[in-house]
Amino acid sequence: STSPPMIICMSRRNNTSGSHYSKRFITYYIINMRLVTAVIFIGHAAAFAPSANRSSLRPVTHLNSADEFVVGVLGDLHIDPRKMEDYETGKSHFMPIFEEAKEKHGNVAIVSLGDLGESKNCDHNPESDSELFAGTSMCHEMAAGFLGSMGVPYDVVGGNHDLEGLDEFETDKENLEVYLKAHGKETPQFCRQIAEKTLLVGMGSTLFREAKFTSHEVTIDQQQIDWFENLVSTHKAEDGWKIFVFSHAPPNGSGLRVLQENHVVNGCCWLNHSNEEQCQKFINLVREHRSIKAWFSGHFHLGQDYQDSITFPTIDPKDGPYPNRGSCVFAQTSVMRAGTSRDGRQQSRLIRGNKDGFEICTVDHQKDGKVRVDATISYRGDTNEVGIYAHEDEAYEHDKYFKVYQPCAGDKLHPPDDGFKRYDVDGNIPPFDVEQDTIAWWYMSCGRALGMLNGNLIEYDSSTLAPLGLVVGADELVGKKVGVINSGLDADTCIMMMDDEEGMEGADCASLAGDTREQAVVMLDKTGLVTVVQPNEDGSYWRKIVRNKMVRMKEVRRVQAAKMWAAELMELEDEGEANVVSSWGPYMTTSGTAKKTAVPGLTAKSAL
């Protein structure tokens, strides 16, 4: 048998505070267009600290008051070295908070939620006008300098852009090593004891080039998952432990409902989004281990001015079904720099806690750092708490963003919501009209959940009913009908039909049907054409249609090479005039023999 992963949490008693930064040489980059100049200052805590030997520059807090603590939580930084003003402003808002907390009790820390650099060329490399800044050595050095300059210990979790140093590093492993070294980390995960029996715990993404699907999925590797499970299993609520978790993206089941269209479509909303078992693992651990009191995430670049940026583990029964989120409060975190915000907000989070509970606050960088209490959570014993929102929604234009409708299955006290579709006596859901505002959802007999959202057919997680991804886009569904039919085929009929299909002779239809009835999701257009929406090989329906960035970059280069070749061959004045298309596998056919490689409607006549 294998031993459980070792858990080492940095103690709050060790080392000293951050006051010794003033004794160090301060180095940072001043970047103007493509000129990179290293400038040496004898600085103080207000300057950017160097990141070399970062472990010695990240002192842990010492214990003055056992139970009180303050944590600053920074969302996606996306540092652009040409636009540092907002970071200096944000830092100036936090410094008085940290100084007061250090004087009062000393239990202070910062957690950065990752995505440290801008995913653009920032005129940072005079030898390349195309290199992205995110994920480079310079990016992580600058981020470490900024985070380390506030005079309190910091931790960071990797986001989906933090290994994007594609031109500098060949592999994710090489990129990860530089990221870890810059921030004084030995592992992608961290554990820090911030107060008595109170832990700050984080996990970071470790894949980009090697991602199976989109590179922007936040992937926590299995070693970190095992480590986290061991940690929460050995730090029990019954023993008085309280754990605050940090990750770049939120876990499936968090209930954070404000998500952007690109995250749903691309399959990068949740931690380990495309891996069904791992995607559900995090919320299952939250449900099982009530020592997990809060979970903070970023990723969506949205503000904190509305109540559904925070979700509570329980609600009043009169307000709806039990949300089944253990003992954990989930909180979305905004951004510091204006150019990275999707809704104009520039905000960070602040946690203020003690033995009786904690407050989740907003530090508003557009209002001179004003601190606003968003929610107060009071402990009711070791395994329960009560959360209260501190303010109503502020003005917010929800309709500009892909606010995901999440189905509600109800419970013993509440029926499913009005969008729930029930099967008729024949085991069918009769086809219904689909418009942009149609709301409907249902369970397939296999347990999968499908539904309508903004004219799209979406798959939802069968347990949490969180959105997983796009099945059919509104562009080909609005104006049609969609329904679910029972195939009604017995084994003999099925075998007869299969014998007529090349490559399917002798198929065991009974085993194909399994223990549930076979169904088909169908679309019907006005001409009478019926389209069957086939599931994926693993039984899921949402389309994992975005490959990782390295694959797509190579595809773009091949297309560009083909355009240049075609332009020269056909003596075209502009390569843009060359008519070049791409074809992809796998082959989309029900035949057991692959005889054709053409893509209908693209490289061959459409079958419709």
Backbone torsions as a table, in degrees:
resi	resn	phi	psi	omega
1	SER	NA	154.2	-179.6
2	THR	-96.9	146.6	178.5
3	SER	-78.2	151.8	-179.6
4	PRO	-66.9	155.0	180.0
5	PRO	-58.6	140.5	179.4
6	MET	-71.1	137.5	179.2
7	ILE	-114.4	118.5	175.7
8	ILE	-124.0	117.7	177.3
9	CYS	-106.1	130.0	178.9
10	MET	-63.7	130.6	-176.6
11	SER	-80.1	146.7	178.1
12	ARG	-76.7	-12.3	-175.0
13	ARG	-89.6	-21.9	-173.4
14	ASN	-75.4	156.5	169.6
15	ASN	67.5	-159.6	-177.1
16	THR	-125.3	179.7	176.9
17	SER	-78.0	-174.7	-174.7
18	GLY	-85.5	15.0	-173.8
19	SER	-67.8	-20.4	-174.9
20	HIS	-77.6	0.5	177.4
21	TYR	-59.4	-31.0	-176.1
22	SER	-66.8	-14.7	-177.5
23	LYS	-93.7	-0.1	-175.4
24	ARG	-100.3	156.0	167.4
25	PHE	-73.3	134.8	-177.5
26	ILE	-106.6	123.4	-179.4
27	THR	-122.5	130.0	169.3
28	TYR	-152.2	168.3	-173.8
29	TYR	-94.1	131.2	167.1
30	ILE	-104.2	122.9	-172.7
31	ILE	-122.1	121.7	177.5
32	ASN	-127.9	110.4	-173.3
33	MET	55.4	-121.1	-175.4
34	ARG	-104.2	12.8	179.2
35	LEU	-94.2	122.7	179.5
36	VAL	-112.2	120.0	-177.5
37	THR	-125.8	127.8	174.7
38	ALA	-87.9	128.3	-177.0
39	VAL	-120.2	132.1	-179.9
40	ILE	-104.7	128.4	176.0
41	PHE	-124.5	151.4	161.0
42	ILE	-94.6	103.6	-167.0
43	GLY	-110.3	-163.5	177.9
44	HIS	-139.7	-171.1	-172.3
45	ALA	-64.2	-15.8	-177.9
46	ALA	-80.5	-13.7	-179.4
47	ALA	-90.4	173.0	179.0
48	PHE	-80.4	124.2	-178.4
49	ALA	-80.4	152.2	175.7
50	PRO	-71.1	156.2	-175.9
51	SER	-102.5	-4.1	179.3
52	ALA	-61.5	139.2	-179.0
53	ASN	52.0	47.4	-171.9
54	ARG	-58.7	-29.4	-177.2
55	SER	-61.0	-33.3	179.2
56	SER	-80.0	-15.4	-179.3
57	LEU	-98.0	1.6	179.9
58	ARG	-114.4	73.5	-178.8
59	PRO	-67.6	146.7	174.5
60	VAL	-87.2	158.5	-177.4
61	THR	-70.9	151.9	175.0
62	HIS	-101.0	161.6	-170.0
63	LEU	-89.1	113.5	170.6
64	ASN	-110.5	-42.8	176.8
65	SER	-128.6	123.5	-167.2
66	ALA	-63.2	-34.7	-168.8
67	ASP	-109.5	-16.8	-178.0
68	GLU	-83.5	147.3	177.7
69	PHE	-159.2	158.5	176.7
70	VAL	-136.3	133.4	178.3
71	VAL	-132.1	126.2	171.0
72	GLY	-90.5	129.5	-178.1
73	VAL	-115.3	117.3	-177.7
74	LEU	-105.2	129.1	177.4
75	GLY	-77.1	-162.7	-176.8
76	ASP	-55.3	116.1	-179.5
77	LEU	-78.3	-45.1	-177.3
78	HIS	44.7	57.1	-177.4
79	ILE	-60.3	129.0	170.1
80	ASP	-114.5	113.3	-174.0
81	PRO	-62.0	-11.6	177.0
82	ARG	-87.7	-9.2	-171.7
83	LYS	-135.3	67.7	-173.3
84	MET	-93.3	-3.7	-172.9
85	GLU	-60.4	-42.7	-176.7
86	ASP	-67.4	-28.9	178.7
87	TYR	-72.1	-41.0	176.4
88	GLU	-63.6	-38.5	177.6
89	THR	-64.5	-46.3	179.0
90	GLY	-61.6	-40.0	177.7
91	LYS	-61.8	-41.9	-179.6
92	SER	-64.2	-25.0	178.0
93	HIS	-75.8	-32.4	-177.9
94	PHE	-84.1	-31.1	-172.7
95	MET	-55.9	-47.2	178.6
96	PRO	-62.0	-34.7	178.4
97	ILE	-64.3	-45.1	-179.0
98	PHE	-68.0	-41.3	-178.9
99	GLU	-63.4	-42.1	178.5
100	GLU	-63.4	-42.0	-179.0
101	ALA	-68.2	-38.7	178.5
102	LYS	-63.3	-39.7	179.3
103	GLU	-69.6	-34.4	-175.2
104	LYS	-79.5	-47.7	-175.8
105	HIS	-143.3	-21.4	174.0
106	GLY	86.2	-6.0	-177.8
107	ASN	-94.2	85.2	-171.7
108	VAL	-133.2	142.3	176.9
109	ALA	-157.9	165.0	173.9
110	ILE	-119.7	141.6	169.7
111	VAL	-125.3	123.4	173.6
112	SER	-97.4	133.4	-175.6
113	LEU	-88.9	13.9	171.7
114	GLY	89.9	-169.5	-168.4
115	ASP	52.8	67.3	-168.8
116	LEU	-80.3	-28.1	-175.4
117	GLY	-121.6	157.6	178.9
118	GLU	-72.0	132.7	-178.9
119	SER	-86.0	55.1	178.7
120	LYS	-147.1	166.6	168.8
121	ASN	-75.5	125.6	-174.5
122	CYS	-114.2	28.4	-178.8
123	ASP	54.9	34.8	-174.5
124	HIS	-95.7	-16.2	-176.3
125	ASN	-125.2	107.4	-177.3
126	PRO	-64.0	-14.0	-179.3
127	GLU	-93.7	-4.6	-179.1
128	SER	-149.3	129.1	176.1
129	ASP	-101.3	13.4	180.0
130	SER	-125.6	-14.0	-178.2
131	GLU	-62.1	132.5	174.6
132	LEU	-75.2	145.2	-179.7
133	PHE	-76.3	-36.7	-176.5
134	ALA	-57.9	135.3	173.7
135	GLY	82.8	-5.6	-179.7
136	THR	-78.3	164.4	176.0
137	SER	-58.0	-43.4	-179.7
138	MET	-61.8	-40.3	178.8
139	CYS	-58.4	-49.8	-176.2
140	HIS	-71.4	-32.2	175.3
141	GLU	-64.5	-44.1	-179.8
142	MET	-66.6	-42.2	179.7
143	ALA	-63.9	-41.3	178.3
144	ALA	-63.9	-39.6	177.5
145	GLY	-62.9	-43.5	179.9
146	PHE	-65.3	-50.3	-176.8
147	LEU	-66.1	-35.7	-178.7
148	GLY	-79.1	-7.9	-175.2
149	SER	-85.5	-3.2	-175.2
150	MET	-89.7	1.7	172.5
151	GLY	78.9	9.9	176.0
152	VAL	-133.6	156.1	-179.4
153	PRO	-63.6	147.1	178.0
154	TYR	-131.3	155.4	171.2
155	ASP	-130.9	157.6	-178.5
156	VAL	-140.8	145.3	172.6
157	VAL	-114.5	141.9	-177.3
158	GLY	-72.6	136.0	176.1
159	GLY	-102.5	-171.3	-175.3
160	ASN	-77.0	-8.5	178.0
161	HIS	-107.9	-2.6	-169.9
162	ASP	-79.4	-8.7	173.5
163	LEU	-116.8	32.7	-174.7
164	GLU	-94.8	17.7	177.9
165	GLY	-76.7	64.9	-169.4
166	LEU	-66.5	-35.0	-178.2
167	ASP	-80.7	-24.4	-176.4
168	GLU	-91.1	-32.2	-174.1
169	PHE	-124.1	140.2	179.1
170	GLU	-80.6	-33.0	-172.6
171	THR	-128.8	160.9	173.9
172	ASP	-62.9	-36.6	-178.6
173	LYS	-61.0	-45.4	179.0
174	GLU	-64.0	-43.0	-179.4
175	ASN	-64.8	-41.7	-179.5
176	LEU	-63.8	-39.4	-179.6
177	GLU	-62.4	-40.6	179.4
178	VAL	-68.8	-41.0	176.3
179	TYR	-58.3	-48.0	-178.2
180	LEU	-64.5	-43.6	-178.9
181	LYS	-63.1	-42.7	-178.1
182	ALA	-60.6	-33.7	-175.6
183	HIS	-104.8	12.8	176.0
184	GLY	64.0	32.1	-177.7
185	LYS	-104.4	141.4	174.0
186	GLU	-92.3	-24.7	-178.3
187	THR	-140.2	161.0	177.4
188	PRO	-65.0	-25.8	179.5
189	GLN	-93.4	165.0	175.2
190	PHE	-146.6	158.8	173.4
191	CYS	-143.9	125.4	179.3
192	ARG	-131.8	129.9	174.3
193	GLN	-86.2	113.0	-174.3
194	ILE	-94.4	-26.8	178.4
195	ALA	-155.4	-178.9	-176.2
196	GLU	-59.9	119.1	-180.0
197	LYS	53.4	34.6	179.0
198	THR	-129.4	120.9	-175.4
199	LEU	-114.8	141.8	166.3
200	LEU	-102.8	124.4	-173.2
201	VAL	-131.0	133.1	-179.7
202	GLY	-137.0	152.9	176.0
203	MET	-134.0	142.8	-174.4
204	GLY	-124.4	158.4	-179.8
205	SER	-73.9	142.1	-176.2
206	THR	-126.6	7.8	-179.9
207	LEU	-127.0	141.9	169.9
208	PHE	-144.9	-66.5	-179.8
209	ARG	-65.0	-33.2	-173.4
210	GLU	-97.7	10.8	178.7
211	ALA	-62.0	138.8	-178.8
212	LYS	-69.0	-39.3	179.0
213	PHE	-118.8	-127.9	-177.0
214	THR	-64.4	139.1	178.0
215	SER	-68.3	-14.8	-176.3
216	HIS	-95.0	10.3	167.6
217	GLU	-74.4	133.7	178.8
218	VAL	-86.0	109.5	-171.1
219	THR	-111.2	115.3	173.8
220	ILE	-92.1	120.5	-175.1
221	ASP	-71.3	162.5	-173.9
222	GLN	-61.1	-34.2	179.3
223	GLN	-61.8	-40.6	176.9
224	GLN	-67.7	-40.3	179.7
225	ILE	-61.2	-44.6	178.4
226	ASP	-62.2	-42.1	178.3
227	TRP	-60.4	-45.8	-178.6
228	PHE	-64.9	-42.7	179.5
229	GLU	-62.8	-40.2	178.1
230	ASN	-65.4	-39.9	-179.0
231	LEU	-62.4	-49.3	-177.5
232	VAL	-71.5	-25.8	178.6
233	SER	-72.7	-29.0	-177.2
234	THR	-100.1	-2.1	176.6
235	HIS	-124.5	83.6	-169.0
236	LYS	-86.7	148.5	175.8
237	ALA	-61.4	-37.0	-179.2
238	GLU	-61.9	-22.7	177.6
239	ASP	-94.2	5.6	176.1
240	GLY	92.8	5.8	-178.1
241	TRP	-77.6	144.4	176.3
242	LYS	-131.8	125.5	-172.7
243	ILE	-119.6	128.2	175.2
244	PHE	-110.4	122.2	-171.8
245	VAL	-107.3	146.2	-178.8
246	PHE	-134.7	131.8	174.9
247	SER	-150.4	160.7	-176.9
248	HIS	-67.4	-53.9	175.8
249	ALA	-98.9	156.5	177.7
250	PRO	-80.0	162.2	174.8
251	PRO	-80.3	151.9	170.5
252	ASN	-55.4	132.7	-180.0
253	GLY	97.7	0.1	-178.9
254	SER	-69.3	-24.8	-178.3
255	GLY	81.9	3.2	176.0
256	LEU	-73.7	110.2	-163.9
257	ARG	-98.1	-8.2	-177.7
258	VAL	-93.9	101.4	-175.1
259	LEU	-130.8	150.3	-178.2
260	GLN	-89.3	152.2	-176.4
261	GLU	-56.4	-37.1	-177.7
262	ASN	-68.4	-29.6	-179.7
263	HIS	-72.5	-37.9	178.6
264	VAL	-69.4	-49.9	-176.4
265	VAL	-63.5	-39.1	-175.3
266	ASN	-85.2	-7.3	178.5
267	GLY	73.4	42.7	179.4
268	CYS	-136.2	32.4	176.3
269	CYS	-71.7	-48.0	-166.4
270	TRP	-112.6	162.2	172.2
271	LEU	-56.8	132.2	177.3
272	ASN	51.2	45.9	-170.0
273	HIS	-55.7	-41.6	-172.2
274	SER	-86.1	-7.5	178.8
275	ASN	-103.0	104.2	-169.6
276	GLU	-57.6	-46.0	-176.8
277	GLU	-66.2	-47.0	-179.7
278	GLN	-69.4	-34.8	-179.9
279	CYS	-61.1	-36.1	-179.6
280	GLN	-85.7	-14.6	-173.9
281	LYS	-62.0	-41.5	-173.2
282	PHE	-65.4	-46.3	-179.5
283	ILE	-69.3	-30.8	176.2
284	ASN	-65.4	-38.2	176.0
285	LEU	-67.2	-38.5	176.7
286	VAL	-61.4	-43.2	-179.6
287	ARG	-66.0	-34.1	-175.3
288	GLU	-82.8	-34.0	-172.0
289	HIS	-115.1	104.5	-173.6
290	ARG	-83.6	6.6	170.3
291	SER	-75.5	-17.2	177.7
292	ILE	-77.2	107.5	-172.5
293	LYS	-97.8	-27.3	-179.1
294	ALA	-157.1	152.5	179.6
295	TRP	-138.9	119.9	-177.9
296	PHE	-108.8	139.7	-179.6
297	SER	-146.6	164.2	176.5
298	GLY	-122.2	-121.3	168.4
299	HIS	82.5	-36.1	-172.3
300	PHE	-96.4	-10.5	175.8
301	HIS	61.4	35.5	179.7
302	LEU	-116.4	155.2	-174.8
303	GLY	-75.6	-178.7	-172.8
304	GLN	-117.7	23.7	-172.9
305	ASP	-93.7	16.8	-176.4
306	TYR	-142.1	151.8	-169.8
307	GLN	-68.0	-29.6	-177.2
308	ASP	-81.6	16.0	164.7
309	SER	-87.7	-4.3	173.6
310	ILE	-134.3	132.9	176.3
311	THR	-124.6	142.7	-177.3
312	PHE	-98.5	156.7	179.8
313	PRO	-72.0	-22.0	178.9
314	THR	-145.2	154.4	178.8
315	ILE	-135.5	164.6	176.5
316	ASP	-62.9	130.3	-179.2
317	PRO	-53.1	-28.7	179.6
318	LYS	-69.9	-17.5	-179.0
319	ASP	-92.3	-8.2	178.6
320	GLY	147.4	-178.9	-177.9
321	PRO	-66.7	158.8	176.7
322	TYR	-62.8	126.2	-173.8
323	PRO	-78.1	-13.2	175.3
324	ASN	57.5	54.7	177.5
325	ARG	-118.8	35.1	175.5
326	GLY	60.9	-126.4	179.3
327	SER	-121.6	27.7	-168.0
328	CYS	-111.7	134.5	170.7
329	VAL	-96.6	132.0	178.4
330	PHE	-106.8	137.6	-177.0
331	ALA	-135.9	128.8	174.1
332	GLN	-84.0	142.3	-178.6
333	THR	-119.7	136.7	-176.2
334	SER	-84.3	-154.6	-174.5
335	VAL	-126.3	164.0	-177.3
336	MET	-96.8	-36.8	-174.6
337	ARG	-96.9	138.8	-175.3
338	ALA	-58.7	-41.4	-175.0
339	GLY	-68.9	-7.2	-179.0
340	THR	-107.4	-2.3	-176.1
341	SER	-86.2	138.5	178.1
342	ARG	-90.6	-15.1	-177.7
343	ASP	-130.0	14.3	176.6
344	GLY	86.8	-8.7	-179.5
345	ARG	-80.8	146.8	172.8
346	GLN	-131.4	100.8	-171.2
347	GLN	-147.2	154.4	172.5
348	SER	-129.1	171.8	178.5
349	ARG	-104.3	153.5	174.2
350	LEU	-135.8	129.4	175.9
351	ILE	-108.6	126.8	174.0
352	ARG	-122.8	118.2	-173.3
353	GLY	-135.7	163.9	172.2
354	ASN	-155.3	-166.9	-175.7
355	LYS	-65.4	-18.6	-175.0
356	ASP	-95.4	-13.7	-178.7
357	GLY	154.5	-157.9	-179.7
358	PHE	-155.3	159.8	174.5
359	GLU	-111.7	140.5	169.9
360	ILE	-105.9	120.5	-174.3
361	CYS	-120.5	162.7	171.0
362	THR	-107.7	132.0	166.7
363	VAL	-101.0	110.6	-173.2
364	ASP	-92.4	110.4	-176.3
365	HIS	-79.0	-7.1	174.4
366	GLN	-95.4	-3.7	-178.5
367	LYS	-127.8	45.0	176.5
368	ASP	56.7	33.5	176.3
369	GLY	77.2	20.7	179.7
370	LYS	-56.3	133.7	179.1
371	VAL	-99.0	123.5	-179.5
372	ARG	-120.0	128.9	175.6
373	VAL	-77.7	122.3	-179.3
374	ASP	-96.2	-35.8	-178.2
375	ALA	-154.7	144.8	176.0
376	THR	-118.4	127.1	-178.2
377	ILE	-117.2	121.7	-179.2
378	SER	-110.4	131.2	179.1
379	TYR	-74.7	136.8	173.5
380	ARG	-119.9	78.4	-171.1
381	GLY	83.4	-169.9	-175.5
382	ASP	-84.6	-18.2	-171.3
383	THR	-119.1	5.8	-179.7
384	ASN	-144.1	157.2	175.1
385	GLU	-154.6	166.9	179.1
386	VAL	-122.9	128.1	179.4
387	GLY	-110.7	141.0	179.6
388	ILE	-131.5	127.0	173.2
389	TYR	-69.3	139.0	-175.5
390	ALA	-92.7	-10.4	-179.6
391	HIS	-156.6	160.8	175.9
392	GLU	-78.7	168.3	174.9
393	ASP	-56.5	135.5	169.7
394	GLU	-87.4	165.9	-177.5
395	ALA	-51.2	128.6	-174.5
396	TYR	-155.1	126.7	-177.1
397	GLU	-89.4	81.2	-175.3
398	HIS	-60.5	-33.8	-169.9
399	ASP	-69.8	-10.2	177.3
400	LYS	-78.3	-11.8	-173.6
401	TYR	-122.7	159.9	-177.9
402	PHE	-80.4	77.9	178.8
403	LYS	-79.0	112.1	-170.0
404	VAL	-78.4	118.9	169.9
405	TYR	-65.9	127.0	178.8
406	GLN	-112.1	120.6	-179.7
407	PRO	-58.5	155.1	177.2
408	CYS	-125.2	117.8	-176.5
409	ALA	-82.7	-9.6	-179.4
410	GLY	77.1	-174.6	176.8
411	ASP	-152.8	-159.6	-176.7
412	LYS	-63.3	-26.7	-177.3
413	LEU	-99.1	-13.7	-173.3
414	HIS	-135.5	134.9	175.4
415	PRO	-76.1	165.7	172.7
416	PRO	-58.9	160.7	-178.9
417	ASP	-68.3	173.0	-173.4
418	ASP	-66.1	-16.4	-178.8
419	GLY	-82.8	-7.3	-175.4
420	PHE	-69.2	127.7	179.8
421	LYS	-99.9	132.9	178.1
422	ARG	-106.5	151.6	179.9
423	TYR	-78.7	148.9	176.6
424	ASP	-84.7	-176.3	-174.2
425	VAL	-64.1	-21.4	179.4
426	ASP	-90.2	2.5	180.0
427	GLY	81.0	22.5	-179.7
428	ASN	-116.1	157.6	163.0
429	ILE	-107.6	105.5	-175.9
430	PRO	-55.9	140.1	-179.8
431	PRO	-54.6	135.2	179.7
432	PHE	-126.4	154.7	-177.9
433	ASP	-68.4	141.7	178.2
434	VAL	-114.0	121.0	172.6
435	GLU	-120.1	176.3	-176.7
436	GLN	-59.5	-33.0	-175.3
437	ASP	-103.2	13.0	179.9
438	THR	-65.9	130.4	175.2
439	ILE	-118.0	120.3	179.6
440	ALA	-162.3	146.8	175.2
441	TRP	-155.1	160.4	-177.9
442	TRP	-160.4	164.1	172.7
443	TYR	-98.5	136.8	168.6
444	MET	-78.7	162.5	-178.6
445	SER	-63.8	-24.4	178.4
446	CYS	-79.5	-5.7	179.2
447	GLY	102.5	-11.8	178.0
448	ARG	-67.5	148.5	179.4
449	ALA	-115.2	128.1	178.4
450	LEU	-124.5	155.4	178.8
451	GLY	-169.7	171.2	-177.3
452	MET	-98.2	142.1	176.5
453	LEU	-154.7	117.9	179.7
454	ASN	51.6	37.8	178.7
455	GLY	83.0	-3.5	179.2
456	ASN	-97.9	150.9	168.5
457	LEU	-93.7	121.2	-172.9
458	ILE	-118.1	144.6	168.5
459	GLU	-96.2	137.1	178.2
460	TYR	-113.3	151.6	175.7
461	ASP	-63.2	133.2	-173.5
462	SER	-68.3	-23.2	-179.1
463	SER	-92.8	-51.9	-175.2
464	THR	-93.5	-15.4	-174.7
465	LEU	59.6	26.4	171.5
466	ALA	-79.6	147.6	-178.7
467	PRO	-68.5	136.4	179.7
468	LEU	-104.4	-42.2	-178.5
469	GLY	172.7	174.7	-175.4
470	LEU	-81.2	133.8	175.0
471	VAL	-103.1	-54.3	176.7
472	VAL	-134.3	130.0	-178.1
473	GLY	-76.9	155.6	179.4
474	ALA	-60.2	-27.3	-177.3
475	ASP	-63.0	-28.1	178.8
476	GLU	-113.3	6.1	-177.0
477	LEU	-116.5	-37.4	-179.0
478	VAL	-60.4	132.2	-177.4
479	GLY	93.9	-5.1	177.4
480	LYS	-108.3	-178.7	173.7
481	LYS	-111.1	150.8	175.4
482	VAL	-134.8	145.5	179.9
483	GLY	-159.3	179.0	178.5
484	VAL	-128.3	129.4	-179.0
485	ILE	-119.4	148.2	174.7
486	ASN	-87.8	126.3	-175.6
487	SER	-64.5	-32.7	176.9
488	GLY	64.8	20.4	-176.5
489	LEU	-93.2	127.5	172.7
490	ASP	-84.7	174.1	-173.3
491	ALA	-62.7	-41.6	-177.9
492	ASP	-63.6	-45.1	179.3
493	THR	-62.7	-42.0	-179.3
494	CYS	-61.5	-44.1	-179.6
495	ILE	-62.5	-41.0	178.8
496	MET	-60.8	-42.1	-179.3
497	MET	-68.0	-41.5	-177.8
498	MET	-66.0	-33.1	-179.6
499	ASP	-63.8	-22.0	178.6
500	ASP	-85.2	-9.2	-177.6
501	GLU	-98.8	122.6	-179.4
502	GLU	-58.5	128.3	179.4
503	GLY	88.6	-4.8	-178.0
504	MET	-116.4	13.1	-177.3
505	GLU	-60.4	134.2	176.8
506	GLY	74.3	15.5	-178.9
507	ALA	-63.1	142.3	179.3
508	ASP	-86.1	92.0	-175.3
509	CYS	-68.9	-30.6	179.4
510	ALA	-62.5	-40.8	179.4
511	SER	-72.0	-30.1	176.7
512	LEU	-65.1	-37.7	-179.0
513	ALA	-73.0	-31.0	178.9
514	GLY	67.2	-148.2	-177.1
515	ASP	-91.1	-4.8	-177.4
516	THR	-118.3	158.5	-179.4
517	ARG	-71.5	146.7	179.4
518	GLU	-78.2	135.8	-178.0
519	GLN	-131.1	163.4	175.1
520	ALA	-136.6	131.1	170.4
521	VAL	-86.7	125.8	-174.6
522	VAL	-126.1	147.8	171.5
523	MET	-115.7	142.8	-178.5
524	LEU	-130.4	122.1	178.6
525	ASP	-98.4	179.9	-172.8
526	LYS	-70.8	-16.9	178.8
527	THR	-88.3	-5.4	-178.7
528	GLY	95.5	1.9	178.3
529	LEU	-72.8	129.3	179.1
530	VAL	-106.6	129.2	176.6
531	THR	-115.2	128.2	176.3
532	VAL	-91.1	126.2	178.1
533	VAL	-90.1	101.3	-175.8
534	GLN	-80.1	143.6	174.6
535	PRO	-76.0	168.4	174.0
536	ASN	-74.9	171.1	-178.0
537	GLU	-60.7	-30.7	-178.1
538	ASP	-86.3	4.3	178.7
539	GLY	94.7	-14.4	176.8
540	SER	-75.9	166.5	-178.7
541	TYR	-114.0	-28.6	-173.3
542	TRP	-69.9	142.3	-169.8
543	ARG	-87.1	115.1	176.6
544	LYS	-85.3	77.7	-167.2
545	ILE	-97.7	-5.8	-178.0
546	VAL	-106.1	117.8	176.4
547	ARG	-81.5	169.9	-178.1
548	ASN	-71.8	163.8	-169.2
549	LYS	-65.2	-34.9	179.6
550	MET	-63.2	-43.2	178.3
551	VAL	-61.9	-44.9	-177.8
552	ARG	-67.7	-36.8	177.2
553	MET	-61.9	-41.3	179.1
554	LYS	-66.4	-37.7	177.9
555	GLU	-62.9	-43.3	179.7
556	VAL	-61.8	-42.1	179.8
557	ARG	-64.3	-38.9	179.0
558	ARG	-65.2	-42.0	178.5
559	VAL	-63.5	-42.7	179.4
560	GLN	-62.6	-41.3	178.0
561	ALA	-63.5	-39.3	179.4
562	ALA	-65.9	-37.3	177.8
563	LYS	-64.4	-43.4	179.6
564	MET	-65.1	-41.4	179.2
565	TRP	-64.2	-45.2	-178.7
566	ALA	-64.7	-40.3	-179.9
567	ALA	-62.7	-40.4	179.0
568	GLU	-70.2	-41.7	-177.8
569	LEU	-64.3	-41.8	-175.7
570	MET	-97.7	8.1	176.1
571	GLU	55.0	48.5	177.1
572	LEU	-86.6	144.5	179.4
573	GLU	-70.9	-34.1	-176.7
574	ASP	-127.7	127.1	-180.0
575	GLU	-62.7	-21.3	177.4
576	GLY	-65.0	-17.9	178.7
577	GLU	-79.8	-13.5	-178.9
578	ALA	-69.6	133.6	-178.5
579	ASN	-93.2	97.3	-175.6
580	VAL	-123.8	130.2	175.6
581	VAL	-125.6	166.8	179.3
582	SER	-116.0	152.7	171.7
583	SER	-123.4	150.0	-176.2
584	TRP	-130.7	156.8	166.7
585	GLY	-99.7	178.4	-1.6
586	PRO	-77.1	170.9	-178.5
587	TYR	-68.8	131.6	-179.2
588	MET	-97.2	88.6	-179.5
589	THR	-155.1	154.8	175.3
590	THR	-91.4	-3.7	-179.4
591	SER	-74.9	145.7	177.3
592	GLY	-81.9	-3.8	178.5
593	THR	-124.7	125.3	-178.0
594	ALA	-87.4	99.2	-177.6
595	LYS	-100.7	-20.5	-175.5
596	LYS	-129.6	145.6	178.8
597	THR	-117.6	0.7	-179.0
598	ALA	-68.5	149.9	176.8
599	VAL	-101.0	109.3	-178.5
600	PRO	-55.2	134.3	179.0
601	GLY	85.3	-9.0	-179.9
602	LEU	-122.7	-63.7	178.7
603	THR	-105.3	3.6	176.6
604	ALA	-150.4	167.4	179.5
605	LYS	-60.5	137.8	179.8
606	SER	-64.2	145.0	178.3
607	ALA	-78.4	-10.6	-178.4
608	LEU	-94.3	NA	NA
